[in-house]
Amino acid sequence: MKNLITSLRTMVVIAAIVDISAAALADKTLALRAGALPDDFKLDGHLSETAWRRVDAIDELTMVMPQEGDKPTGQTIVKVLSNRKYIAIGIDCMDPKPGGIVSYSVGRDADLGEEDHIKIVIDTFGDGRSGYVFAVNPSGARYDALVAHRGEGENKNWDGMWQAKTTRHEGGWSAEILIPVRILSFKKGLARWSFNLERRIQRLMETSRWATPRQDYRITQTGHAGAITHLPDFDLGFGLSTRPSLLVGYGSPSIEADGSFESDFSVDITQKLGPNVLASLTVNTDFAETEVDEFRTNLTRFPLFLPEKRSFFLEGSEIFDFGLGIGQDAMPFHSRRIGLVDGVEVPIWLGAKLHGQVGGASLGGLVVNMKETDQIDETNMGVFRVKQNVFKESSVGLIGTFGDPWGRKGSWTLGADFTYQTSEFLGDKNFLVGIWGMVMDREDPIGRMAPGNVGATLGDDRYAIGGKIDYPNDLWDMKFVYVS
């Protein structure tokens, strides 16, 4: 164990030196100036308005796949307009053979990876660690996500309220995207957001990109994005959003029995505390509108790990990610454990959440009260998370939790993690080193719904430590994970 920690410390020091020296090797950032979005803007998929003709444009992408560095088959033109409430993105995708365009999805959040599409990534804090993903295909199907896992993935369960229109023409297809600023969190006063885009021509298996068109890099690595500049001072209004719901039903258990009415009320409230911090409150939470989980057959002795899809928990969920290479069994916080215990729904009476970014730190806190049921007592659960940006792409943080979904008393967890990450290792390669440690305890190991294996004495299981060394690149993709 000591040898592992010593080795990891050495790797972090070496990598930090490389990070400092490699910063000078970064390419100059590409920039696109945003134009003024008129109040009478009409979203129709045609880039025919006068405002589009007067604004600067991206008119050259570079091929990433199949041949890195080549000229793309069709030209792609991209323009950006903005006012104090909206950002509009116009894309014109030229295609020498428009009859060969592949586009069949029409549903929200469809997997567009195997059809023609445009993908856009915006980092509203300019920190190279976070961002929003928007994509659209020629049929108008929309996809959105949050940048996750430090740019190595996407959380597609996030859904924002934005619009897109597309149209086909004799030279290819075009799209207009309209994004309300109120659905985004961003750094106040920042007039320059990181921005990148990628185009897919499916029949040719061709992908082209604007900034950093390298196979070793993902478009979600916002530290290597270009930028949109000259953005206005955005107006969030009151920043208040309220969503009440009322459920009324009538029924009887049998033909002979008398019928009865049932009703239930819930409300969700969100309030922006400035552009970079969001507070949320939920009362008697109704998750009826949440997308149903995919049906899975579990053939293992381990419980299924289902992704979070409830909007109250999804907002700011990336802040609570902890520990590089930690794995599902040791994860200190997973919001799907709240309100759902061993497959049984537990009603949530009250929940409050606060999350955002202040300076170079990401902050998050969550407290939830679950109602008493026949299986468990009334339970309070909560988590706090602090994550500070260090070096160019790295972070160090703390996490703490209290409460237990099984109702076991005095449960708490405290953990610390450090993740060193660079996309400039040896000049232009991705490299990550992460170490983490946790301690937990509880007073009463027995809960009314607790399965047989959770009542055992904790002993040395109160502590956990682990680490990961990862070299995720195109030609070589290697990793080493240790958990104890």
C-alpha positions as semicolon CSV with decimal commas, in nm:
position;residue;x (nm);y (nm);z (nm)
1;M;0,000;0,000;0,000
2;K;0,276;0,245;0,096
3;N;0,466;0,161;-0,223
4;L;0,153;0,232;-0,429
5;I;0,098;0,572;-0,266
6;T;0,466;0,662;-0,308
7;S;0,453;0,565;-0,676
8;L;0,139;0,768;-0,735
9;R;0,289;1,072;-0,564
10;T;0,595;1,045;-0,786
11;M;0,380;1,019;-1,098
12;V;0,179;1,325;-0,996
13;V;0,495;1,534;-0,942
14;I;0,643;1,425;-1,277
15;A;0,315;1,487;-1,457
16;A;0,277;1,831;-1,300
17;I;0,622;1,928;-1,431
18;V;0,521;1,802;-1,776
19;D;0,194;2,000;-1,754
20;I;0,377;2,325;-1,680
21;S;0,630;2,276;-1,962
22;A;0,373;2,150;-2,213
23;A;0,145;2,452;-2,170
24;A;0,369;2,644;-2,408
25;L;0,302;2,381;-2,678
26;A;-0,072;2,452;-2,694
27;D;-0,205;2,587;-3,023
28;K;-0,338;2,940;-3,045
29;T;-0,710;2,939;-2,973
30;L;-0,945;2,985;-3,266
31;A;-1,212;3,249;-3,215
32;L;-1,547;3,336;-3,372
33;R;-1,710;3,673;-3,309
34;A;-2,081;3,655;-3,224
35;G;-2,319;3,893;-3,402
36;A;-2,631;4,064;-3,271
37;L;-2,946;3,851;-3,256
38;P;-3,251;4,060;-3,359
39;D;-3,565;4,057;-3,147
40;D;-3,777;3,944;-3,445
41;F;-3,557;3,644;-3,523
42;K;-3,753;3,357;-3,681
43;L;-3,634;3,002;-3,628
44;D;-3,698;2,818;-3,957
45;G;-3,379;2,629;-4,047
46;H;-3,289;2,877;-4,326
47;L;-2,991;3,107;-4,282
48;S;-3,160;3,374;-4,491
49;E;-3,206;3,656;-4,239
50;T;-3,000;3,972;-4,282
51;A;-2,831;3,912;-3,945
52;W;-2,679;3,587;-4,070
53;R;-2,530;3,757;-4,378
54;R;-2,355;4,027;-4,174
55;V;-2,182;3,811;-3,913
56;D;-1,843;3,638;-3,910
57;A;-1,836;3,267;-3,990
58;I;-1,640;2,947;-3,943
59;D;-1,598;2,818;-4,297
60;E;-1,331;2,553;-4,265
61;L;-1,323;2,231;-4,062
62;T;-1,049;1,967;-4,065
63;M;-1,102;1,593;-4,101
64;V;-1,048;1,380;-3,792
65;M;-1,171;1,046;-3,929
66;P;-1,090;0,845;-4,132
67;Q;-0,777;1,043;-4,229
68;E;-0,660;1,294;-3,973
69;G;-0,569;1,633;-4,122
70;D;-0,736;1,592;-4,463
71;K;-0,985;1,834;-4,616
72;P;-1,350;1,736;-4,550
73;T;-1,574;1,620;-4,834
74;G;-1,825;1,905;-4,791
75;Q;-1,780;2,257;-4,661
76;T;-1,941;2,347;-4,326
77;I;-2,030;2,708;-4,243
78;V;-2,114;2,803;-3,883
79;K;-2,230;3,140;-3,745
80;V;-2,336;3,262;-3,400
81;L;-2,581;3,537;-3,298
82;S;-2,668;3,642;-2,945
83;N;-2,864;3,891;-2,739
84;R;-2,917;3,920;-2,364
85;K;-3,153;3,620;-2,348
86;Y;-3,065;3,381;-2,633
87;I;-2,782;3,234;-2,836
88;A;-2,856;3,128;-3,194
89;I;-2,624;2,900;-3,391
90;G;-2,662;2,864;-3,767
91;I;-2,501;2,577;-3,959
92;D;-2,491;2,518;-4,334
93;C;-2,367;2,169;-4,425
94;M;-2,269;2,143;-4,790
95;D;-2,278;1,796;-4,945
96;P;-2,180;1,707;-5,305
97;K;-2,428;1,416;-5,295
98;P;-2,723;1,532;-5,081
99;G;-2,920;1,223;-5,184
100;G;-2,677;1,015;-4,978
101;I;-2,744;1,193;-4,649
102;V;-2,818;0,941;-4,372
103;S;-3,084;1,063;-4,128
104;Y;-3,361;0,854;-3,975
105;S;-3,393;0,948;-3,605
106;V;-3,666;1,192;-3,501
107;G;-3,691;1,132;-3,124
108;R;-3,532;1,337;-2,847
109;D;-3,188;1,219;-2,728
110;A;-3,159;0,956;-2,999
111;D;-2,812;0,814;-3,059
112;L;-2,700;1,015;-3,364
113;G;-2,359;0,850;-3,388
114;E;-2,448;0,643;-3,696
115;E;-2,613;0,915;-3,903
116;D;-2,530;1,261;-4,034
117;H;-2,531;1,525;-3,762
118;I;-2,370;1,835;-3,616
119;K;-2,245;1,832;-3,254
120;I;-2,167;2,153;-3,065
121;V;-1,994;2,185;-2,726
122;I;-2,000;2,505;-2,518
123;D;-1,794;2,561;-2,203
124;T;-1,962;2,854;-2,028
125;F;-1,702;2,883;-1,751
126;G;-1,394;2,859;-1,970
127;D;-1,236;2,616;-1,724
128;G;-1,170;2,332;-1,970
129;R;-1,346;2,083;-1,741
130;S;-1,719;2,128;-1,799
131;G;-1,966;2,215;-2,071
132;Y;-2,293;2,156;-2,254
133;V;-2,342;1,937;-2,560
134;F;-2,601;2,006;-2,832
135;A;-2,649;1,800;-3,148
136;V;-2,899;1,789;-3,433
137;N;-2,942;1,571;-3,744
138;P;-3,092;1,669;-4,084
139;S;-3,434;1,538;-3,969
140;G;-3,439;1,782;-3,676
141;A;-3,381;1,524;-3,399
142;R;-3,222;1,692;-3,098
143;Y;-2,966;1,554;-2,854
144;D;-2,826;1,729;-2,548
145;A;-2,594;1,631;-2,266
146;L;-2,351;1,753;-2,004
147;V;-1,977;1,707;-2,040
148;A;-1,889;1,430;-1,793
149;H;-1,588;1,242;-1,660
150;R;-1,354;1,536;-1,716
151;G;-1,428;1,546;-2,088
152;E;-1,402;1,171;-2,140
153;G;-1,780;1,122;-2,166
154;E;-2,129;1,273;-2,182
155;N;-2,427;1,258;-1,946
156;K;-2,715;1,243;-2,194
157;N;-2,981;1,223;-1,921
158;W;-2,968;1,603;-1,887
159;D;-3,242;1,777;-2,086
160;G;-3,259;2,150;-2,151
161;M;-3,541;2,352;-2,306
162;W;-3,398;2,462;-2,642
163;Q;-3,514;2,458;-3,004
164;A;-3,377;2,353;-3,342
165;K;-3,508;2,362;-3,697
166;T;-3,351;2,198;-4,003
167;T;-3,411;2,206;-4,375
168;R;-3,278;2,020;-4,680
169;H;-3,161;2,206;-4,991
170;E;-3,000;2,116;-5,321
171;G;-2,653;2,167;-5,178
172;G;-2,696;1,972;-4,853
173;W;-2,880;2,071;-4,534
174;S;-2,888;2,354;-4,282
175;A;-2,990;2,401;-3,919
176;E;-3,071;2,679;-3,675
177;I;-3,035;2,622;-3,301
178;L;-3,182;2,860;-3,041
179;I;-3,058;2,822;-2,681
180;P;-3,212;3,026;-2,396
181;V;-2,936;3,151;-2,166
182;R;-3,151;3,074;-1,861
183;I;-3,096;2,698;-1,904
184;L;-2,720;2,745;-1,870
185;S;-2,494;2,817;-1,577
186;F;-2,204;3,046;-1,663
187;K;-1,938;3,273;-1,524
188;K;-2,068;3,626;-1,476
189;G;-1,907;3,888;-1,695
190;L;-1,732;3,635;-1,918
191;A;-1,775;3,756;-2,277
192;R;-1,577;3,466;-2,424
193;W;-1,702;3,106;-2,403
194;S;-1,511;2,799;-2,516
195;F;-1,676;2,656;-2,828
196;N;-1,619;2,365;-3,062
197;L;-1,816;2,176;-3,324
198;E;-1,797;1,851;-3,511
199;R;-1,971;1,724;-3,825
200;R;-2,044;1,365;-3,922
201;I;-2,103;1,238;-4,280
202;Q;-2,215;0,883;-4,213
203;R;-2,199;0,726;-4,560
204;L;-1,827;0,815;-4,576
205;M;-1,762;0,739;-4,206
206;E;-1,619;1,090;-4,199
207;T;-1,586;1,319;-3,897
208;S;-1,449;1,673;-3,918
209;R;-1,389;1,926;-3,641
210;W;-1,311;2,295;-3,597
211;A;-1,066;2,319;-3,306
212;T;-0,802;2,053;-3,229
213;P;-0,895;1,799;-3,499
214;R;-0,698;1,514;-3,344
215;Q;-0,800;1,150;-3,301
216;D;-0,639;1,147;-2,957
217;Y;-0,878;1,419;-2,836
218;R;-1,253;1,415;-2,787
219;I;-1,466;1,715;-2,875
220;T;-1,583;1,718;-2,511
221;Q;-1,230;1,805;-2,394
222;T;-1,317;2,172;-2,376
223;G;-0,965;2,273;-2,280
224;H;-0,881;2,235;-2,650
225;A;-1,185;2,414;-2,788
226;G;-1,195;2,740;-2,978
227;A;-1,409;3,031;-2,857
228;I;-1,706;3,251;-2,933
229;T;-1,633;3,611;-2,838
230;H;-1,809;3,946;-2,792
231;L;-2,097;3,791;-2,600
232;P;-2,335;4,039;-2,432
233;D;-2,407;4,084;-2,063
234;F;-2,679;3,822;-2,033
235;D;-3,010;3,892;-1,859
236;L;-3,153;3,611;-1,647
237;G;-3,459;3,805;-1,532
238;F;-3,579;3,686;-1,191
239;G;-3,423;3,345;-1,252
240;L;-3,723;3,181;-1,084
241;S;-3,890;2,867;-1,217
242;T;-4,188;2,691;-1,057
243;R;-4,341;2,360;-1,162
244;P;-4,650;2,254;-0,962
245;S;-4,839;1,931;-1,028
246;L;-5,169;1,786;-0,910
247;L;-5,263;1,421;-0,938
248;V;-5,629;1,318;-0,894
249;G;-5,769;0,968;-0,926
250;Y;-6,078;0,764;-0,852
251;G;-6,101;0,390;-0,810
252;S;-6,226;0,093;-0,611
253;P;-6,054;-0,235;-0,521
254;S;-6,348;-0,445;-0,651
255;I;-6,688;-0,418;-0,817
256;E;-6,872;-0,451;-0,485
257;A;-6,653;-0,204;-0,294
258;D;-6,724;0,168;-0,277
259;G;-6,501;0,392;-0,483
260;S;-6,287;0,670;-0,344
261;F;-6,099;0,974;-0,465
262;E;-5,726;1,014;-0,418
263;S;-5,521;1,327;-0,477
264;D;-5,162;1,436;-0,437
265;F;-4,982;1,766;-0,486
266;S;-4,619;1,847;-0,549
267;V;-4,409;2,148;-0,646
268;D;-4,054;2,203;-0,770
269;I;-3,891;2,545;-0,745
270;T;-3,556;2,658;-0,884
271;Q;-3,394;2,997;-0,828
272;K;-3,076;3,120;-0,991
273;L;-2,857;3,296;-0,734
274;G;-2,666;3,474;-1,006
275;P;-2,555;3,311;-1,333
276;N;-2,330;3,051;-1,171
277;V;-2,526;2,920;-0,868
278;L;-2,863;2,743;-0,868
279;A;-3,085;2,663;-0,569
280;S;-3,360;2,400;-0,598
281;L;-3,646;2,298;-0,370
282;T;-3,881;2,003;-0,412
283;V;-4,189;1,932;-0,198
284;N;-4,372;1,597;-0,203
285;T;-4,174;1,515;-0,514
286;D;-4,353;1,367;-0,817
287;F;-4,123;1,173;-1,049
288;A;-4,407;1,055;-1,276
289;E;-4,264;1,242;-1,577
290;T;-3,924;1,074;-1,546
291;E;-3,819;0,851;-1,833
292;V;-3,863;0,480;-1,761
293;D;-3,544;0,276;-1,714
294;E;-3,442;0,030;-1,980
295;F;-3,545;-0,325;-1,890
296;R;-3,248;-0,535;-1,789
297;T;-3,210;-0,895;-1,678
298;N;-2,959;-0,926;-1,398
299;L;-2,766;-1,255;-1,422
300;T;-2,505;-1,159;-1,160
301;R;-2,500;-1,154;-0,780
302;F;-2,448;-0,776;-0,784
303;P;-2,730;-0,518;-0,792
304;L;-2,796;-0,329;-1,115
305;F;-2,641;0,016;-1,142
306;L;-2,902;0,238;-1,306
307;P;-2,832;0,595;-1,425
308;E;-2,999;0,898;-1,273
309;K;-3,282;1,040;-1,488
310;R;-3,472;1,262;-1,242
311;S;-3,432;1,630;-1,325
312;F;-3,403;1,743;-0,962
313;F;-3,092;1,527;-0,913
314;L;-2,947;1,568;-1,263
315;E;-2,880;1,942;-1,244
316;G;-2,521;1,985;-1,134
317;S;-2,470;1,609;-1,096
318;E;-2,117;1,629;-1,243
319;I;-2,004;1,823;-0,933
320;F;-2,067;1,516;-0,714
321;D;-1,848;1,283;-0,924
322;F;-1,575;1,147;-0,697
323;G;-1,255;0,952;-0,739
324;L;-1,092;0,847;-1,064
325;G;-1,144;0,473;-1,119
326;I;-1,345;0,427;-0,799
327;G;-1,600;0,179;-0,937
328;Q;-1,966;0,131;-0,848
329;D;-1,926;-0,065;-0,524
330;A;-1,711;0,197;-0,346
331;M;-1,888;0,508;-0,480
332;P;-1,974;0,730;-0,179
333;F;-2,272;0,901;-0,344
334;H;-2,512;0,792;-0,616
335;S;-2,842;0,980;-0,622
336;R;-3,038;0,678;-0,746
337;R;-3,008;0,542;-0,390
338;I;-3,237;0,825;-0,275
339;G;-3,609;0,752;-0,306
340;L;-3,553;0,401;-0,437
341;V;-3,443;0,127;-0,198
342;D;-3,392;-0,228;-0,323
343;G;-3,631;-0,159;-0,610
344;V;-3,902;-0,022;-0,380
345;E;-4,007;0,343;-0,418
346;V;-3,976;0,553;-0,104
347;P;-4,167;0,887;-0,120
348;I;-3,962;1,205;-0,088
349;W;-4,133;1,468;0,127
350;L;-3,880;1,750;0,101
351;G;-3,552;1,811;-0,078
352;A;-3,318;2,110;-0,112
353;K;-3,015;2,149;-0,333
354;L;-2,751;2,414;-0,399
355;H;-2,478;2,388;-0,660
356;G;-2,258;2,603;-0,878
357;Q;-1,911;2,737;-0,940
358;V;-1,740;3,015;-0,748
359;G;-1,405;3,120;-0,884
360;G;-1,213;2,801;-0,956
361;A;-1,418;2,590;-0,714
362;S;-1,725;2,373;-0,776
363;L;-1,963;2,353;-0,479
364;G;-2,263;2,127;-0,422
365;G;-2,495;2,040;-0,135
366;L;-2,809;1,824;-0,115
367;V;-3,048;1,735;0,170
368;V;-3,351;1,507;0,128
369;N;-3,617;1,382;0,368
370;M;-3,772;1,045;0,279
371;K;-4,110;0,957;0,428
372;E;-4,170;0,667;0,666
373;T;-4,303;0,354;0,498
374;D;-4,391;0,000;0,607
375;Q;-4,031;-0,099;0,535
376;I;-3,815;0,190;0,662
377;D;-3,833;0,473;0,915
378;E;-3,836;0,838;0,813
379;T;-3,484;0,908;0,690
380;N;-3,278;1,219;0,621
381;M;-2,993;1,195;0,371
382;G;-2,747;1,452;0,246
383;V;-2,419;1,515;0,070
384;F;-2,175;1,802;0,028
385;R;-1,900;1,830;-0,230
386;V;-1,616;2,079;-0,282
387;K;-1,388;2,048;-0,583
388;Q;-1,109;2,297;-0,651
389;N;-0,944;2,336;-0,992
390;V;-0,565;2,309;-0,979
391;F;-0,297;2,318;-1,246
392;K;-0,437;2,346;-1,599
393;E;-0,688;2,058;-1,609
394;S;-0,669;1,892;-1,266
395;S;-0,870;1,905;-0,943
396;V;-0,863;1,824;-0,571
397;G;-1,174;1,781;-0,360
398;L;-1,367;1,665;-0,054
399;I;-1,699;1,483;-0,022
400;G;-1,913;1,403;0,279
401;T;-2,245;1,223;0,319
402;F;-2,484;1,149;0,603
403;G;-2,784;0,919;0,626
404;D;-2,847;0,577;0,481
405;P;-3,124;0,456;0,244
406;W;-3,174;0,145;0,462
407;G;-3,244;0,355;0,770
408;R;-2,928;0,256;0,957
409;K;-2,850;0,517;1,224
410;G;-2,547;0,741;1,245
411;S;-2,425;0,664;0,891
412;W;-2,166;0,899;0,747
413;T;-1,888;0,902;0,490
414;L;-1,595;1,137;0,435
415;G;-1,358;1,124;0,140
416;A;-1,085;1,316;-0,039
417;D;-0,964;1,284;-0,398
418;F;-0,700;1,429;-0,627
419;T;-0,706;1,390;-1,005
420;Y;-0,420;1,505;-1,220
421;Q;-0,521;1,535;-1,584
422;T;-0,342;1,671;-1,889
423;S;-0,403;1,650;-2,262
424;E;-0,047;1,769;-2,330
425;F;0,153;1,479;-2,185
426;L;0,467;1,429;-2,395
427;G;0,343;1,720;-2,602
428;D;0,000;1,605;-2,726
429;K;-0,123;1,295;-2,537
430;N;-0,391;1,239;-2,272
431;F;-0,272;1,126;-1,931
432;L;-0,452;1,096;-1,595
433;V;-0,346;0,999;-1,244
434;G;-0,601;0,985;-0,964
435;I;-0,582;0,891;-0,595
436;W;-0,864;0,888;-0,341
437;G;-0,943;0,771;0,010
438;M;-1,257;0,737;0,224
439;V;-1,367;0,657;0,577
440;M;-1,720;0,577;0,696
441;D;-1,906;0,463;1,006
442;R;-2,253;0,399;1,146
443;E;-2,408;0,337;1,488
444;D;-2,688;0,090;1,417
445;P;-2,602;-0,162;1,143
446;I;-2,954;-0,304;1,125
447;G;-3,237;-0,141;0,931
448;R;-3,584;-0,278;0,869
449;M;-3,520;-0,327;0,496
450;A;-3,151;-0,406;0,525
451;P;-3,041;-0,719;0,339
452;G;-2,855;-0,989;0,525
453;N;-2,503;-0,877;0,432
454;V;-2,533;-0,516;0,550
455;G;-2,569;-0,588;0,920
456;A;-2,219;-0,725;0,957
457;T;-1,958;-0,546;1,166
458;L;-1,768;-0,295;0,955
459;G;-1,417;-0,362;1,086
460;D;-1,155;-0,267;0,830
461;D;-1,433;-0,208;0,575
462;R;-1,468;0,140;0,725
463;Y;-1,173;0,249;0,514
464;A;-1,109;0,245;0,140
465;I;-0,829;0,376;-0,078
466;G;-0,762;0,355;-0,448
467;G;-0,606;0,507;-0,753
468;K;-0,591;0,494;-1,129
469;I;-0,330;0,565;-1,394
470;D;-0,488;0,615;-1,736
471;Y;-0,337;0,673;-2,081
472;P;-0,648;0,704;-2,306
473;N;-0,530;0,776;-2,659
474;D;-0,612;0,659;-3,008
475;L;-0,320;0,425;-3,080
476;W;-0,256;0,314;-2,721
477;D;-0,529;0,303;-2,455
478;M;-0,394;0,168;-2,124
479;K;-0,499;0,193;-1,761
480;F;-0,411;0,058;-1,418
481;V;-0,669;0,059;-1,137
482;Y;-0,617;-0,023;-0,771
483;V;-0,893;-0,039;-0,507
484;S;-0,855;-0,163;-0,150
